[in-house]
Amino acid sequence: MAGMAEYLDSLIKGEQKASEEDSTVEEKYRVFDLPYQEPPPFHAKYYEPFYILDIWGNVGCDQYVYYNPNTLCVFGICATHAALRPLEATVDGEQGSRAVPAGDSGAGGDERCPISKVEFVEEIQNMSVSGKRKRGGIWLKKKTIACRIHRRDGEIHTVFAGIPGTLFEINSRLAGEIGAELLWRRPEAEGYIGILKVNLASSKKETAECPLPIQPYSAHLVPVETYEAHKLKRMPSSG
């Protein structure tokens, strides 16, 4: 089966060859079934990565937007996102069980996947998109909630669209326990949340909210260099 890069390549070529026979991407690329290995970042060839750090004031919740000049965008959560942090381990003592943060001496963190499920908003979960023109997509504003990530410790994290555009696909592979594992291990690749298309012909107000085609390095979207520096600060010290 085709991998992530080939899948996105098919979307791009589909946008560029509108005269070809109409067929849904869903039928042709239903499952990726990649071998479990670390490939090059799928966005490196086709997409320019941008990031939203501590999105809308939610500290520790970083998201990405991979932007293609044809206005296709892939969005999801970064590896630094708080939803992906390890679960706390528990140790038993005379006073009963207590939580021990990952990395504490004497007890490592719980190595299980910290995510229990990914729950898409009902309207998005039930959307029906068809044809090369992606009819039936849903218009999202930059602060529209796309889904919620439930952790095993009871925390719930909200994932936003990040930029305005027409959502025409969600990552159906995120369903169930296997999907939770995929999001945990590959959040910035096969664990993406969805794909949307920026509509430059929309209202001036909505277009102004999306600085990608005009001002890529705006205050709310930062380049990869800024994200990498931010990620280093978030990583636990090895000493």
C-alpha atoms as a printed R data frame, in Angstrom:
    type eleno elety resid chain resno       x      y       z
1   ATOM     1    CA   MET     A     1   0.000  0.000   0.000
2   ATOM     2    CA   ALA     A     2   1.054  3.586  -0.529
3   ATOM     3    CA   GLY     A     3   2.838  5.435   2.228
4   ATOM     4    CA   MET     A     4   2.105  8.873   3.623
5   ATOM     5    CA   ALA     A     5   4.252 10.754   1.103
6   ATOM     6    CA   GLU     A     6   2.688  8.900  -1.840
7   ATOM     7    CA   TYR     A     7  -0.781  9.545  -0.468
8   ATOM     8    CA   LEU     A     8  -0.215 13.287  -0.154
9   ATOM     9    CA   ASP     A     9   1.472 13.301  -3.543
10  ATOM    10    CA   SER     A    10  -1.737 11.849  -4.982
11  ATOM    11    CA   LEU     A    11  -3.736 14.680  -3.432
12  ATOM    12    CA   ILE     A    12  -1.427 17.287  -4.925
13  ATOM    13    CA   LYS     A    13  -1.491 15.703  -8.367
14  ATOM    14    CA   GLY     A    14  -5.251 15.428  -8.118
15  ATOM    15    CA   GLU     A    15  -5.475 19.175  -7.529
16  ATOM    16    CA   GLN     A    16  -3.249 19.854 -10.531
17  ATOM    17    CA   LYS     A    17  -5.051 17.452 -12.937
18  ATOM    18    CA   ALA     A    18  -8.714 18.310 -12.588
19  ATOM    19    CA   SER     A    19  -9.468 16.907 -16.039
20  ATOM    20    CA   GLU     A    20  -8.640 13.320 -14.994
21  ATOM    21    CA   GLU     A    21 -11.352 10.763 -14.310
22  ATOM    22    CA   ASP     A    22 -13.104 11.597 -11.046
23  ATOM    23    CA   SER     A    23 -12.489  9.191  -8.162
24  ATOM    24    CA   THR     A    24 -12.414  9.503  -4.407
25  ATOM    25    CA   VAL     A    25  -9.133  9.422  -2.541
26  ATOM    26    CA   GLU     A    26 -10.899  7.451   0.146
27  ATOM    27    CA   GLU     A    27 -11.441  4.445  -2.130
28  ATOM    28    CA   LYS     A    28  -7.842  4.280  -3.343
29  ATOM    29    CA   TYR     A    29  -5.981  5.080  -0.135
30  ATOM    30    CA   ARG     A    30  -8.089  3.632   2.648
31  ATOM    31    CA   VAL     A    31  -5.205  2.146   4.668
32  ATOM    32    CA   PHE     A    32  -1.506  2.953   4.613
33  ATOM    33    CA   ASP     A    33  -0.149 -0.189   6.333
34  ATOM    34    CA   LEU     A    34   3.390  1.142   6.570
35  ATOM    35    CA   PRO     A    35   6.115 -1.064   8.079
36  ATOM    36    CA   TYR     A    36   7.025  0.258  11.499
37  ATOM    37    CA   GLN     A    37  10.169  2.250  10.812
38  ATOM    38    CA   GLU     A    38  11.258  5.864  10.874
39  ATOM    39    CA   PRO     A    39  10.973  7.331   7.348
40  ATOM    40    CA   PRO     A    40  12.059 10.850   6.353
41  ATOM    41    CA   PRO     A    41   9.475 13.503   7.335
42  ATOM    42    CA   PHE     A    42   6.690 13.227   4.780
43  ATOM    43    CA   HIS     A    43   6.288 17.010   4.656
44  ATOM    44    CA   ALA     A    44   9.909 17.607   3.617
45  ATOM    45    CA   LYS     A    45   9.245 17.269  -0.116
46  ATOM    46    CA   TYR     A    46   5.860 18.885  -0.553
47  ATOM    47    CA   TYR     A    47   5.030 20.970   2.485
48  ATOM    48    CA   GLU     A    48   6.449 23.906   4.392
49  ATOM    49    CA   PRO     A    49   6.042 23.308   8.133
50  ATOM    50    CA   PHE     A    50   4.669 25.956  10.470
51  ATOM    51    CA   TYR     A    51   3.889 25.669  14.164
52  ATOM    52    CA   ILE     A    52   1.560 27.175  16.747
53  ATOM    53    CA   LEU     A    53   3.204 27.064  20.167
54  ATOM    54    CA   ASP     A    54   1.012 26.909  23.282
55  ATOM    55    CA   ILE     A    55  -1.993 27.210  20.991
56  ATOM    56    CA   TRP     A    56  -4.514 29.848  22.066
57  ATOM    57    CA   GLY     A    57  -2.910 30.124  25.499
58  ATOM    58    CA   ASN     A    58  -2.922 26.384  26.258
59  ATOM    59    CA   VAL     A    59   0.569 25.963  27.705
60  ATOM    60    CA   GLY     A    60   2.330 22.831  26.512
61  ATOM    61    CA   CYS     A    61  -0.100 22.285  23.656
62  ATOM    62    CA   ASP     A    62   1.820 22.794  20.402
63  ATOM    63    CA   GLN     A    63   0.311 22.128  16.983
64  ATOM    64    CA   TYR     A    64   1.648 22.097  13.438
65  ATOM    65    CA   VAL     A    65   0.357 23.107  10.025
66  ATOM    66    CA   TYR     A    66   2.131 21.727   6.952
67  ATOM    67    CA   TYR     A    67   1.380 24.106   4.086
68  ATOM    68    CA   ASN     A    68   1.580 23.403   0.355
69  ATOM    69    CA   PRO     A    69   1.482 26.231  -2.239
70  ATOM    70    CA   ASN     A    70  -1.648 24.667  -3.748
71  ATOM    71    CA   THR     A    71  -3.301 25.552  -0.382
72  ATOM    72    CA   LEU     A    72  -3.564 21.981   0.953
73  ATOM    73    CA   CYS     A    73  -2.685 21.884   4.649
74  ATOM    74    CA   VAL     A    74  -2.081 18.969   6.999
75  ATOM    75    CA   PHE     A    75  -2.578 19.734  10.700
76  ATOM    76    CA   GLY     A    76  -1.985 17.874  13.927
77  ATOM    77    CA   ILE     A    77  -0.250 17.944  17.296
78  ATOM    78    CA   CYS     A    78   3.490 18.227  17.821
79  ATOM    79    CA   ALA     A    79   5.686 15.716  19.610
80  ATOM    80    CA   THR     A    80   5.981 18.306  22.401
81  ATOM    81    CA   HIS     A    81   2.217 18.342  23.028
82  ATOM    82    CA   ALA     A    82   1.168 17.774  26.633
83  ATOM    83    CA   ALA     A    83  -1.243 15.023  25.562
84  ATOM    84    CA   LEU     A    84   1.761 12.849  24.655
85  ATOM    85    CA   ARG     A    85   3.753 13.130  27.853
86  ATOM    86    CA   PRO     A    86   4.408  9.837  29.692
87  ATOM    87    CA   LEU     A    87   1.988  8.619  32.304
88  ATOM    88    CA   GLU     A    88   3.089  8.831  35.919
89  ATOM    89    CA   ALA     A    89   4.175  5.563  37.479
90  ATOM    90    CA   THR     A    90   2.851  4.507  40.859
91  ATOM    91    CA   VAL     A    91   4.812  2.940  43.701
92  ATOM    92    CA   ASP     A    92   3.465  1.177  46.752
93  ATOM    93    CA   GLY     A    93   4.618  2.101  50.235
94  ATOM    94    CA   GLU     A    94   3.512  2.090  53.839
95  ATOM    95    CA   GLN     A    95   1.269  5.073  53.151
96  ATOM    96    CA   GLY     A    96  -0.318  3.442  50.120
97  ATOM    97    CA   SER     A    97   0.211  4.110  46.429
98  ATOM    98    CA   ARG     A    98   1.520  7.421  45.159
99  ATOM    99    CA   ALA     A    99   2.205  8.852  41.709
100 ATOM   100    CA   VAL     A   100   5.802  9.253  40.609
101 ATOM   101    CA   PRO     A   101   6.536 11.535  37.643
102 ATOM   102    CA   ALA     A   102   8.434  9.954  34.761
103 ATOM   103    CA   GLY     A   103  12.153 10.391  35.204
104 ATOM   104    CA   ASP     A   104  12.164 10.411  39.015
105 ATOM   105    CA   SER     A   105  14.919  8.352  40.591
106 ATOM   106    CA   GLY     A   106  13.757  5.007  41.891
107 ATOM   107    CA   ALA     A   107  10.828  4.678  39.515
108 ATOM   108    CA   GLY     A   108  10.529  5.252  35.801
109 ATOM   109    CA   GLY     A   109   7.425  6.591  34.161
110 ATOM   110    CA   ASP     A   110   4.683  4.318  32.920
111 ATOM   111    CA   GLU     A   111   5.746  3.195  29.446
112 ATOM   112    CA   ARG     A   112   2.226  2.464  28.218
113 ATOM   113    CA   CYS     A   113   0.616  4.662  25.583
114 ATOM   114    CA   PRO     A   114  -0.799  7.603  27.582
115 ATOM   115    CA   ILE     A   115  -3.709  8.114  25.160
116 ATOM   116    CA   SER     A   116  -6.931  6.163  25.582
117 ATOM   117    CA   LYS     A   117  -8.834  7.509  22.570
118 ATOM   118    CA   VAL     A   118  -9.181 10.298  20.012
119 ATOM   119    CA   GLU     A   119 -12.702 11.690  19.810
120 ATOM   120    CA   PHE     A   120 -13.578 13.805  16.769
121 ATOM   121    CA   VAL     A   121 -16.331 16.418  17.000
122 ATOM   122    CA   GLU     A   122 -19.593 14.798  15.872
123 ATOM   123    CA   GLU     A   123 -20.136 17.064  12.864
124 ATOM   124    CA   ILE     A   124 -16.618 16.342  11.635
125 ATOM   125    CA   GLN     A   125 -16.853 12.614  12.353
126 ATOM   126    CA   ASN     A   126 -20.057 12.377  10.311
127 ATOM   127    CA   MET     A   127 -19.045 14.519   7.340
128 ATOM   128    CA   SER     A   128 -19.260 12.913   3.906
129 ATOM   129    CA   VAL     A   129 -16.840 14.144   1.238
130 ATOM   130    CA   SER     A   130 -16.939 12.962  -2.367
131 ATOM   131    CA   GLY     A   131 -15.316 13.662  -5.699
132 ATOM   132    CA   LYS     A   132 -12.123 15.369  -6.767
133 ATOM   133    CA   ARG     A   133 -13.621 18.711  -5.747
134 ATOM   134    CA   LYS     A   134 -14.083 17.407  -2.182
135 ATOM   135    CA   ARG     A   135 -17.782 18.234  -2.023
136 ATOM   136    CA   GLY     A   136 -19.236 18.022   1.453
137 ATOM   137    CA   GLY     A   137 -16.222 19.400   3.307
138 ATOM   138    CA   ILE     A   138 -16.746 21.469   6.443
139 ATOM   139    CA   TRP     A   139 -15.517 25.035   6.829
140 ATOM   140    CA   LEU     A   140 -13.364 25.444   9.953
141 ATOM   141    CA   LYS     A   141 -12.201 28.637  11.603
142 ATOM   142    CA   LYS     A   142  -8.751 28.687  13.151
143 ATOM   143    CA   LYS     A   143 -10.186 28.161  16.641
144 ATOM   144    CA   THR     A   144 -12.698 25.501  15.613
145 ATOM   145    CA   ILE     A   145 -12.326 22.339  17.694
146 ATOM   146    CA   ALA     A   146 -11.470 19.346  15.511
147 ATOM   147    CA   CYS     A   147 -11.152 16.638  18.148
148 ATOM   148    CA   ARG     A   148 -10.357 15.861  21.766
149 ATOM   149    CA   ILE     A   149  -7.588 13.582  22.979
150 ATOM   150    CA   HIS     A   150  -8.400 11.536  26.079
151 ATOM   151    CA   ARG     A   151  -5.511 10.403  28.266
152 ATOM   152    CA   ARG     A   152  -5.510  7.367  30.527
153 ATOM   153    CA   ASP     A   153  -5.016  9.602  33.568
154 ATOM   154    CA   GLY     A   154  -8.305 11.395  32.865
155 ATOM   155    CA   GLU     A   155  -6.945 14.509  31.183
156 ATOM   156    CA   ILE     A   156  -8.645 15.726  28.015
157 ATOM   157    CA   HIS     A   157  -6.812 17.891  25.465
158 ATOM   158    CA   THR     A   158  -8.513 19.895  22.731
159 ATOM   159    CA   VAL     A   159  -7.101 19.992  19.200
160 ATOM   160    CA   PHE     A   160  -7.965 23.017  17.038
161 ATOM   161    CA   ALA     A   161  -7.899 23.524  13.286
162 ATOM   162    CA   GLY     A   162  -5.168 26.149  13.691
163 ATOM   163    CA   ILE     A   163  -5.977 27.913  10.414
164 ATOM   164    CA   PRO     A   164  -9.257 28.540   8.569
165 ATOM   165    CA   GLY     A   165 -10.093 26.313   5.632
166 ATOM   166    CA   THR     A   166 -12.347 23.580   4.309
167 ATOM   167    CA   LEU     A   167 -11.772 20.261   6.038
168 ATOM   168    CA   PHE     A   168 -12.151 17.376   3.602
169 ATOM   169    CA   GLU     A   169 -10.463 14.534   5.470
170 ATOM   170    CA   ILE     A   170  -9.837 13.355   8.999
171 ATOM   171    CA   ASN     A   171  -7.341 10.648   9.850
172 ATOM   172    CA   SER     A   172  -9.576  7.613  10.261
173 ATOM   173    CA   ARG     A   173  -6.578  5.583  11.443
174 ATOM   174    CA   LEU     A   174  -6.769  7.342  14.812
175 ATOM   175    CA   ALA     A   175  -9.818  5.334  15.850
176 ATOM   176    CA   GLY     A   176  -9.479  2.783  18.641
177 ATOM   177    CA   GLU     A   177  -6.434  1.644  20.610
178 ATOM   178    CA   ILE     A   178  -4.277  1.240  17.514
179 ATOM   179    CA   GLY     A   179  -5.065  4.822  16.548
180 ATOM   180    CA   ALA     A   180  -4.116  6.066  19.997
181 ATOM   181    CA   GLU     A   181  -0.786  4.261  19.692
182 ATOM   182    CA   LEU     A   182  -0.193  5.765  16.225
183 ATOM   183    CA   LEU     A   183  -0.841  9.286  17.479
184 ATOM   184    CA   TRP     A   184   1.489  8.728  20.429
185 ATOM   185    CA   ARG     A   185   4.372  7.348  18.376
186 ATOM   186    CA   ARG     A   186   4.018  9.289  15.108
187 ATOM   187    CA   PRO     A   187   2.169 12.561  15.849
188 ATOM   188    CA   GLU     A   188   4.011 14.602  13.218
189 ATOM   189    CA   ALA     A   189   3.642 12.028  10.425
190 ATOM   190    CA   GLU     A   190   1.043  9.238  10.076
191 ATOM   191    CA   GLY     A   191  -0.619 10.441  13.290
192 ATOM   192    CA   TYR     A   192  -1.818 13.682  11.717
193 ATOM   193    CA   ILE     A   193  -5.339 14.893  12.619
194 ATOM   194    CA   GLY     A   194  -6.751 16.092   9.304
195 ATOM   195    CA   ILE     A   195  -6.271 17.704   5.912
196 ATOM   196    CA   LEU     A   196  -7.913 20.952   4.901
197 ATOM   197    CA   LYS     A   197  -7.786 23.348   1.981
198 ATOM   198    CA   VAL     A   198  -7.364 27.072   2.442
199 ATOM   199    CA   ASN     A   199  -9.991 28.817   0.358
200 ATOM   200    CA   LEU     A   200  -8.520 32.097  -0.844
201 ATOM   201    CA   ALA     A   201 -11.812 32.981  -2.493
202 ATOM   202    CA   SER     A   202 -13.609 33.083   0.857
203 ATOM   203    CA   SER     A   203 -14.551 36.226   2.721
204 ATOM   204    CA   LYS     A   204 -11.845 38.808   3.310
205 ATOM   205    CA   LYS     A   205 -12.269 38.412   7.060
206 ATOM   206    CA   GLU     A   206 -11.561 34.677   7.012
207 ATOM   207    CA   THR     A   207  -8.715 35.048   4.505
208 ATOM   208    CA   ALA     A   208  -7.123 37.663   6.759
209 ATOM   209    CA   GLU     A   209  -7.088 35.087   9.556
210 ATOM   210    CA   CYS     A   210  -4.940 32.790   7.434
211 ATOM   211    CA   PRO     A   211  -1.522 34.421   6.949
212 ATOM   212    CA   LEU     A   212   0.076 31.471   5.151
213 ATOM   213    CA   PRO     A   213  -0.094 32.648   1.533
214 ATOM   214    CA   ILE     A   214   0.722 36.243   2.453
215 ATOM   215    CA   GLN     A   215   2.671 36.429   5.713
216 ATOM   216    CA   PRO     A   216   4.055 32.965   6.544
217 ATOM   217    CA   TYR     A   217   5.985 34.123   9.578
218 ATOM   218    CA   SER     A   218   3.170 35.854  11.417
219 ATOM   219    CA   ALA     A   219   2.830 36.019  15.169
220 ATOM   220    CA   HIS     A   220   0.589 32.965  15.428
221 ATOM   221    CA   LEU     A   221   2.578 30.694  13.098
222 ATOM   222    CA   VAL     A   222   6.295 30.178  13.618
223 ATOM   223    CA   PRO     A   223   8.907 28.498  11.369
224 ATOM   224    CA   VAL     A   224  10.596 25.185  12.032
225 ATOM   225    CA   GLU     A   225  13.726 26.830  13.499
226 ATOM   226    CA   THR     A   226  11.666 28.406  16.261
227 ATOM   227    CA   TYR     A   227   9.890 25.137  16.939
228 ATOM   228    CA   GLU     A   228  13.146 23.160  17.161
229 ATOM   229    CA   ALA     A   229  14.550 25.634  19.714
230 ATOM   230    CA   HIS     A   230  11.277 25.439  21.628
231 ATOM   231    CA   LYS     A   231  11.390 21.620  21.554
232 ATOM   232    CA   LEU     A   232  14.890 21.539  23.040
233 ATOM   233    CA   LYS     A   233  13.683 23.599  25.979
234 ATOM   234    CA   ARG     A   234  10.809 21.179  26.530
235 ATOM   235    CA   MET     A   235  12.957 18.058  26.493
236 ATOM   236    CA   PRO     A   236  13.894 16.736  29.945
237 ATOM   237    CA   SER     A   237  17.519 17.205  30.947
238 ATOM   238    CA   SER     A   238  19.705 14.105  30.527
239 ATOM   239    CA   GLY     A   239  21.786 15.142  33.465
